[in-house]
């Protein structure tokens, strides 16, 4: 049997729908316990009945050069950084 483009797309849709069937209101299989504590690089906040954890994996610095922002001159970029109280020679970048 030879499958054409539409047949392959139909199989993909059918497989996706089959994966969703039967899920219902089933809760997550492994719920993590609430930590309630802070640690470096993590920020936890409680939202209703769940605890949300934000992970910060660090900051990298690099010299600010022409072309750092493609469509803006270096002087405009430095002016904007200064207005936001950010370093104008080595801005921090999320790594």
GIGI-V27325 format. One record per residue. RES is the residue in one small letter. OMEGA is omega in whole degrees, -180 to 180 (NA if undefined). Layout:
((RES & OMEGA) (RES & OMEGA))
//
This chain:
((x & -179) (x & 180) (x & 175) (x & -179) (x & -179) (x & 178) (x & 178) (x & 178) (x & 179) (x & 177) (x & 179) (x & 178) (x & 180) (x & 179) (x & 178) (x & 179) (x & 179) (x & 178) (x & -179) (x & -179) (x & 177) (x & 180) (x & 178) (x & -180) (x & -178) (x & 180) (x & 178) (x & -176) (x & -177) (x & 179) (x & 179) (x & 178) (x & 177) (x & -178) (x & 179) (x & -178) (x & 178) (x & 175) (x & 179) (x & 179) (x & 180) (x & 174) (x & -178) (x & 177) (x & -180) (x & 177) (x & -177) (x & -177) (x & -178) (x & 176) (x & -179) (x & 180) (x & 175) (x & -179) (x & 177) (x & -176) (x & 172) (x & -179) (x & 176) (x & 176) (x & 177) (x & -180) (x & 178) (x & -178) (x & 176) (x & -179) (x & 178) (x & 171) (x & -170) (x & -171) (x & -180) (x & 176) (x & -178) (x & -179) (x & 178) (x & 179) (x & 180) (x & 178) (x & 179) (x & 177) (x & 180) (x & 179) (x & 179) (x & 180) (x & 179) (x & 177) (x & -177) (x & 180) (x & 180) (x & -180) (x & 176) (x & 179) (x & 174) (x & -179) (x & NA))
//
